[in-house]
């Protein structure tokens, strides 16, 4: 059977692998050799599931968006990851990785963050487990995501600004990798998306797979079937999409739609639409699609949403795009902001701007009245209120 999951060498088709400096090899190899074994331990499973239930608040509801469905004449369900503790899907992965780090004997945690949701989720689980936490964040993102920076500091994390390059997510990741090289023995790097060297893309996808696991039985209750016709999610690095797709990857009857940030327009030079603009390359330890110049220099991405302005996508998504398994659609800043406001006014839910990109799909694509369309509402919009206020002059 054809599979879109990772193979034993850490590749999704031609994408993936572990392209890392020699200094990092022991860390990554230790993780690769142990992650599946540790995740399969009954004690690990028990602790992970207990925390997801009692601490994160799972299962997150699968909500039938009645007024939105009426407007677009199709059945729209929202997977409410915005209702998780800390306000996004990111906590699913950080709970899993902190338990992994503890079992590997690590007591210092580092992370990178763009929108700040992963930083908050990492700081949260470090506080929960009593571990030191250092979060790297681009200087520009620190300015535009001030509430999340305050949260991280309240939770006891040290937030270090990345001052190089575009001073956003890519540069924060670079700084975190440098830290890891300098502190290989006692430090675990909690990567926040399905990016980085193998086994990170697979490990993060497995921790996020709880999203599609729940969708199956929740949909059975709502509609009497376990598989929707469409699953839609925004993609920066792509962890919420990986989680929402996971249990549907090998079922071609479930159509997958990945929504990227077109920024000011695909051809504007101010975009993060990696699938359209990207070429094969290596970033942060894996081979994937990457926005780059002809001589291989990374092109700075742009999006109004701090969580989507990454110059690449995770290797799973690169493979889903090149194989044609997923349809990739790019949404501009203004289209996303309009869709975000629409959800507020039709359903009383303020989405993160990242998630608003996924919602903008309904203006671009027509669905049949009896199609069951599940949208991953990956995060809530509290962190983006200032951006919404400025955009709409509220």
C-alpha positions as a printed NumPy array, in Angstrom:
array([[  0.   ,   0.   ,   0.   ],
       [  1.251,   3.459,  -0.924],
       [  1.849,   5.594,   2.137],
       [  2.405,   9.294,   2.653],
       [  3.997,   8.706,   6.045],
       [  7.72 ,   8.785,   6.75 ],
       [  9.901,   5.823,   5.714],
       [ 12.488,   4.106,   7.92 ],
       [ 15.229,   6.436,   6.647],
       [ 13.309,   9.55 ,   7.676],
       [ 12.068,  10.566,   4.23 ],
       [  8.669,  11.494,   2.83 ],
       [  9.254,  10.658,  -0.828],
       [ 12.405,  12.621,  -1.635],
       [ 12.026,  15.078,   1.271],
       [ 13.234,  14.828,   4.866],
       [ 16.42 ,  13.272,   6.223],
       [ 18.838,  14.693,   8.771],
       [ 21.311,  17.215,   7.343],
       [ 23.021,  18.326,  10.499],
       [ 26.427,  19.45 ,  11.78 ],
       [ 28.518,  16.667,  13.281],
       [ 28.21 ,  18.284,  16.715],
       [ 24.443,  17.644,  16.697],
       [ 24.645,  14.05 ,  15.513],
       [ 24.69 ,  12.446,  19.015],
       [ 21.587,  14.418,  20.128],
       [ 19.546,  13.686,  17.03 ],
       [ 20.679,  10.058,  16.911],
       [ 19.787,   9.533,  20.594],
       [ 16.299,  10.824,  19.849],
       [ 15.943,   8.8  ,  16.637],
       [ 16.888,   5.56 ,  18.351],
       [ 14.535,   6.102,  21.283],
       [ 11.484,   8.135,  20.271],
       [  9.269,   5.321,  18.958],
       [ 10.282,   2.997,  21.791],
       [  9.495,   5.633,  24.447],
       [  6.201,   6.647,  22.798],
       [  5.073,   3.009,  22.766],
       [  5.673,   2.509,  26.516],
       [  2.329,   2.053,  28.322],
       [  3.51 ,   4.388,  31.106],
       [  4.346,   7.13 ,  28.574],
       [  0.986,   6.684,  26.824],
       [ -0.852,   6.825,  30.124],
       [  0.876,  10.028,  31.282],
       [  0.558,  11.691,  27.856],
       [ -3.157,  10.926,  27.526],
       [ -3.884,  11.904,  31.119],
       [ -2.24 ,  15.31 ,  30.632],
       [ -4.033,  15.855,  27.32 ],
       [ -7.319,  15.185,  29.091],
       [ -6.902,  16.894,  32.475],
       [ -4.386,  19.628,  31.659],
       [ -4.927,  20.513,  27.995],
       [ -8.683,  19.928,  28.105],
       [ -8.963,  17.384,  25.298],
       [-10.837,  16.209,  23.375],
       [-11.29 ,  19.555,  21.646],
       [-14.823,  19.871,  20.216],
       [-15.68 ,  19.269,  16.565],
       [-18.141,  22.116,  16.136],
       [-20.714,  22.343,  13.335],
       [-20.546,  25.974,  12.182],
       [-24.201,  26.45 ,  11.27 ],
       [-24.202,  30.043,  10.043],
       [-20.905,  29.675,   8.172],
       [-22.263,  26.483,   6.569],
       [-25.439,  28.276,   5.505],
       [-23.481,  31.109,   3.934],
       [-21.26 ,  28.793,   1.859],
       [-23.913,  26.105,   1.278],
       [-21.859,  23.172,   2.567],
       [-21.29 ,  21.381,   5.898],
       [-18.442,  23.095,   7.744],
       [-17.044,  21.642,  10.946],
       [-14.394,  23.449,  12.991],
       [-11.896,  21.37 ,  14.968],
       [-11.58 ,  23.641,  17.981],
       [ -7.868,  23.516,  18.806],
       [ -8.288,  27.14 ,  19.871],
       [ -9.996,  25.837,  23.029],
       [ -6.91 ,  23.969,  24.241],
       [ -5.011,  25.264,  27.268],
       [ -2.623,  27.982,  25.95 ],
       [ -4.935,  28.656,  22.996],
       [ -3.584,  26.517,  20.164],
       [ -2.656,  23.053,  18.927],
       [  0.991,  23.59 ,  19.945],
       [  0.458,  22.219,  23.459],
       [ -0.218,  18.676,  22.119],
       [  3.364,  18.473,  20.884],
       [  5.058,  20.197,  23.829],
       [  3.385,  17.841,  26.333],
       [  4.681,  14.884,  24.324],
       [  8.183,  16.291,  23.929],
       [  8.607,  17.317,  27.579],
       [  7.753,  13.743,  28.613],
       [ 10.269,  12.521,  26.015],
       [ 12.958,  14.914,  27.315],
       [ 12.443,  13.748,  30.895],
       [ 12.821,  10.107,  29.893],
       [ 16.047,  10.983,  28.056],
       [ 17.374,  12.651,  31.209],
       [ 17.417,  16.24 ,  29.855],
       [ 16.795,  19.083,  32.276],
       [ 17.259,  22.18 ,  30.112],
       [ 14.729,  22.937,  27.36 ],
       [ 15.147,  25.274,  24.399],
       [ 12.589,  26.243,  21.758],
       [ 12.012,  28.643,  18.891],
       [  8.782,  30.533,  18.319],
       [  7.21 ,  32.823,  15.722],
       [  3.669,  33.681,  16.725],
       [  4.617,  32.907,  20.312],
       [  2.089,  30.081,  20.711],
       [  4.776,  27.395,  20.663],
       [  6.918,  29.464,  23.035],
       [  4.002,  29.779,  25.451],
       [  3.239,  26.058,  25.153],
       [  6.891,  25.18 ,  25.813],
       [  7.154,  27.579,  28.772],
       [  3.907,  26.077,  30.101],
       [  5.128,  22.467,  30.098],
       [  8.514,  23.496,  31.532],
       [  6.722,  25.184,  34.423],
       [  4.57 ,  22.072,  34.81 ],
       [  7.647,  19.825,  34.988],
       [ 10.026,  22.211,  36.771],
       [ 12.579,  22.439,  33.939],
       [ 14.667,  25.4  ,  32.77 ],
       [ 13.221,  27.016,  29.62 ],
       [ 14.916,  29.246,  27.027],
       [ 12.844,  30.506,  24.087],
       [ 14.375,  32.124,  21.002],
       [ 12.138,  34.582,  19.191],
       [ 12.775,  37.042,  16.359],
       [ 12.989,  40.672,  17.446],
       [ 10.163,  41.62 ,  15.047],
       [  7.921,  38.841,  16.38 ],
       [  8.651,  39.924,  19.96 ],
       [  7.256,  43.352,  19.063],
       [  4.134,  42.085,  17.277],
       [  3.316,  39.303,  19.751],
       [  3.856,  41.194,  23.029],
       [  1.099,  39.412,  25.021],
       [  2.671,  36.017,  24.306],
       [  6.117,  37.299,  25.309],
       [  4.633,  38.453,  28.623],
       [  3.014,  35.041,  29.097],
       [  6.312,  33.234,  28.521],
       [  8.071,  35.426,  31.06 ],
       [  5.277,  34.923,  33.606],
       [  5.679,  31.18 ,  33.14 ],
       [  9.355,  31.477,  34.04 ],
       [ 10.928,  31.24 ,  30.583],
       [ 13.854,  33.33 ,  29.415],
       [ 13.028,  34.927,  26.04 ],
       [ 16.101,  35.683,  23.907],
       [ 15.65 ,  37.893,  20.824],
       [ 17.074,  36.773,  17.469],
       [ 18.706,  39.873,  15.973],
       [ 20.03 ,  38.449,  12.684],
       [ 18.474,  38.167,   9.212],
       [ 14.774,  39.016,   9.035],
       [ 14.567,  38.756,  12.854],
       [ 11.596,  36.361,  12.599],
       [ 10.965,  32.616,  12.931],
       [ 13.755,  31.341,  10.659],
       [ 16.343,  33.323,  12.608],
       [ 14.962,  32.222,  15.978],
       [ 15.358,  28.621,  14.776],
       [ 18.974,  29.304,  13.757],
       [ 19.724,  30.649,  17.24 ],
       [ 18.096,  27.661,  18.932],
       [ 20.181,  25.25 ,  16.837],
       [ 23.347,  27.169,  17.788],
       [ 22.407,  26.865,  21.456],
       [ 21.856,  23.118,  21.06 ],
       [ 25.271,  22.664,  19.447],
       [ 26.842,  24.466,  22.41 ],
       [ 24.866,  22.509,  25.038],
       [ 24.513,  18.997,  23.628],
       [ 24.451,  16.904,  26.811],
       [ 21.762,  18.32 ,  29.11 ],
       [ 19.534,  20.12 ,  26.579],
       [ 16.491,  18.998,  24.6  ],
       [ 15.312,  21.173,  21.716],
       [ 11.504,  21.17 ,  21.478],
       [ 10.938,  21.994,  17.807],
       [  7.483,  23.482,  17.352],
       [  6.531,  22.196,  13.933],
       [  6.977,  19.273,  11.528],
       [ 10.349,  20.674,  10.456],
       [ 13.97 ,  19.979,  11.339],
       [ 16.042,  16.817,  11.045],
       [ 14.487,  13.346,  11.286],
       [ 12.953,  12.228,  13.646],
       [ 11.404,  15.632,  14.478],
       [  8.89 ,  15.9  ,  11.596],
       [  7.59 ,  12.394,  12.33 ],
       [  7.654,  12.763,  16.112],
       [  5.782,  16.103,  16.045],
       [  3.245,  14.698,  13.546],
       [  2.627,  11.723,  15.842],
       [  2.054,  13.96 ,  18.876],
       [ -0.31 ,  16.136,  16.816],
       [ -2.108,  13.121,  15.315],
       [ -4.489,  13.241,  18.296],
       [ -6.33 ,  15.925,  16.243],
       [ -7.339,  13.587,  13.389],
       [ -7.768,  10.677,  15.783],
       [-10.517,  12.661,  17.528],
       [-12.026,  13.954,  14.268],
       [-12.785,  10.346,  13.246],
       [-14.927,   9.391,  16.235],
       [-16.432,  12.863,  16.602],
       [-17.532,  12.853,  12.966],
       [-19.02 ,   9.396,  13.462],
       [-21.256,  10.903,  16.164],
       [-22.221,  13.923,  14.04 ],
       [-22.538,  12.365,  10.597],
       [-22.391,   8.58 ,  11.036],
       [-19.084,   8.296,   9.174],
       [-15.434,   8.589,  10.22 ],
       [-14.042,  10.295,   7.121],
       [-14.807,  13.831,   5.972],
       [-14.732,  14.803,   2.291],
       [-12.186,  17.559,   2.937],
       [ -9.709,  18.464,   5.668],
       [ -8.416,  22.026,   5.492],
       [ -5.571,  23.535,   7.518],
       [ -3.164,  26.451,   7.319],
       [  0.482,  25.578,   6.743],
       [  3.584,  27.455,   7.872],
       [  5.888,  24.686,   8.999],
       [  2.718,  22.636,   9.12 ],
       [  2.181,  20.925,  12.478],
       [ -1.552,  21.629,  12.841],
       [ -2.058,  20.411,   9.266],
       [  0.037,  17.292,   9.897],
       [ -2.11 ,  16.51 ,  12.947],
       [ -5.394,  17.123,  11.136],
       [ -4.327,  15.04 ,   8.106],
       [ -2.488,  12.223,   9.904],
       [ -5.123,   9.481,  10.024],
       [ -6.461,  10.418,   6.581],
       [ -3.153,  10.56 ,   4.67 ],
       [ -3.501,   7.194,   2.96 ],
       [ -7.223,   7.512,   2.172],
       [ -7.463,   9.262,  -1.184],
       [-11.214,   9.817,  -0.787],
       [-10.401,  12.383,   1.925],
       [ -9.18 ,  15.445,   0.047],
       [ -6.513,  17.497,   1.812],
       [ -6.204,  21.25 ,   1.353],
       [ -3.189,  23.146,   2.693],
       [ -3.496,  26.92 ,   2.914],
       [ -0.357,  29.025,   2.758],
       [  0.212,  32.728,   3.315],
       [  0.431,  34.692,   0.069],
       [  1.202,  37.837,   2.075],
       [  0.771,  40.857,  -0.197],
       [  0.426,  38.53 ,  -3.217],
       [  2.385,  35.59 ,  -4.593],
       [  4.382,  37.744,  -7.026],
       [  4.718,  40.749,  -4.725],
       [  8.059,  39.755,  -3.216],
       [  6.269,  39.889,   0.15 ],
       [  4.927,  36.352,   0.506],
       [  5.348,  33.018,   2.268],
       [  3.733,  30.789,  -0.388],
       [  6.454,  28.144,  -0.305],
       [  4.73 ,  25.568,  -2.505],
       [  4.497,  28.037,  -5.405],
       [  7.731,  29.93 ,  -4.844],
       [  9.902,  27.208,  -3.321],
       [ 12.578,  24.969,  -4.814],
       [ 14.175,  21.901,  -3.313],
       [ 16.717,  22.829,  -0.676],
       [ 17.91 ,  22.227,   2.85 ],
       [ 16.812,  24.266,   5.852],
       [ 17.148,  23.539,   9.563],
       [ 18.334,  19.989,   8.999],
       [ 15.912,  18.629,   6.398],
       [ 15.512,  18.564,   2.636],
       [ 12.282,  20.265,   1.652],
       [ 10.742,  23.001,  -0.498],
       [ 12.287,  26.319,   0.327],
       [ 12.023,  29.904,  -0.922],
       [ 15.512,  30.697,  -2.198],
       [ 17.449,  32.725,  -4.737],
       [ 19.131,  31.119,  -7.754],
       [ 22.35 ,  30.788,  -5.769],
       [ 20.596,  29.135,  -2.828],
       [ 20.238,  32.072,  -0.428],
       [ 17.023,  31.961,   1.615],
       [ 14.428,  34.519,   0.549],
       [ 12.879,  36.289,   3.53 ],
       [  9.211,  35.306,   3.836],
       [  6.43 ,  37.692,   4.767],
       [  2.948,  37.221,   6.216],
       [  0.714,  39.326,   8.431],
       [  0.535,  36.211,  10.621],
       [  3.682,  35.543,  12.618],
       [  3.121,  31.78 ,  12.557],
       [  3.077,  31.428,   8.764],
       [  6.098,  33.476,   7.693],
       [  8.49 ,  30.543,   7.401],
       [ 10.502,  30.232,   4.156],
       [  9.941,  26.46 ,   3.873],
       [  7.385,  23.79 ,   4.719],
       [  7.878,  20.545,   6.597],
       [  9.031,  17.599,   4.431],
       [  5.671,  15.831,   4.818],
       [  3.955,  18.808,   3.188],
       [  6.604,  19.136,   0.475],
       [  5.82 ,  15.525,  -0.433],
       [  2.037,  16.043,  -0.25 ],
       [  2.432,  18.974,  -2.648],
       [  4.781,  17.4  ,  -5.2  ],
       [  2.864,  14.094,  -5.201],
       [ -0.442,  15.906,  -5.714],
       [ -1.953,  14.292,  -2.589],
       [ -2.814,  17.713,  -1.136],
       [ -4.047,  20.805,  -2.923],
       [ -2.121,  23.921,  -1.901],
       [ -3.868,  27.287,  -2.032],
       [ -2.362,  30.67 ,  -1.161],
       [ -4.339,  33.334,   0.696],
       [ -3.357,  37.01 ,   0.969],
       [ -3.209,  39.056,   4.171],
       [ -6.408,  40.917,   3.353],
       [ -8.331,  37.735,   2.404],
       [ -7.289,  36.116,   5.693],
       [ -8.22 ,  39.151,   7.779],
       [-11.644,  39.34 ,   6.111],
       [-12.256,  35.622,   6.799],
       [-11.182,  36.071,  10.43 ],
       [-13.666,  38.904,  10.928],
       [-16.369,  36.87 ,   9.202],
       [-15.955,  33.988,  11.676],
       [-16.2  ,  36.474,  14.551],
       [-19.461,  37.874,  13.236],
       [-21.09 ,  34.645,  12.033],
       [-20.043,  32.257,  14.802],
       [-18.826,  34.384,  17.705],
       [-15.316,  32.888,  17.491],
       [-12.203,  35.061,  17.126],
       [ -9.609,  32.943,  15.286],
       [ -5.851,  33.307,  15.19 ],
       [ -4.811,  34.983,  11.934],
       [ -3.018,  31.739,  10.987],
       [ -6.337,  29.851,  11.218],
       [ -8.134,  32.669,   9.387],
       [ -6.054,  31.8  ,   6.313],
       [ -7.662,  28.345,   6.282],
       [-11.139,  29.869,   6.634],
       [-10.543,  32.157,   3.624],
       [-10.718,  29.081,   1.392],
       [-14.51 ,  29.32 ,   1.183],
       [-14.315,  32.504,  -0.898],
       [-11.919,  30.741,  -3.302],
       [-13.385,  27.284,  -3.704],
       [-16.954,  25.974,  -4.023],
       [-17.989,  22.851,  -2.149],
       [-21.074,  20.694,  -2.696],
       [-24.016,  21.086,  -0.27 ],
       [-23.499,  17.584,   1.141],
       [-19.685,  17.806,   1.402],
       [-18.379,  17.423,   4.929],
       [-15.568,  19.954,   5.294],
       [-13.438,  19.935,   8.452],
       [-11.31 ,  23.028,   9.1  ],
       [ -8.552,  22.949,  11.689],
       [ -9.133,  26.032,  13.832],
       [ -5.562,  25.854,  15.044],
       [ -5.523,  28.789,  17.445],
       [ -7.475,  31.6  ,  19.041],
       [ -7.109,  35.239,  18.17 ],
       [ -6.317,  36.837,  21.54 ],
       [ -2.657,  37.164,  20.549],
       [ -3.641,  38.921,  17.296],
       [ -6.086,  41.506,  18.61 ],
       [ -3.694,  44.392,  17.991],
       [ -3.206,  43.29 ,  14.368],
       [ -6.968,  42.992,  13.897],
       [ -7.49 ,  46.392,  15.548],
       [ -4.923,  48.069,  13.283],
       [ -6.159,  46.339,  10.124],
       [ -9.838,  47.158,  10.592],
       [ -9.316,  50.427,  12.548],
       [-11.536,  49.031,  15.294]])
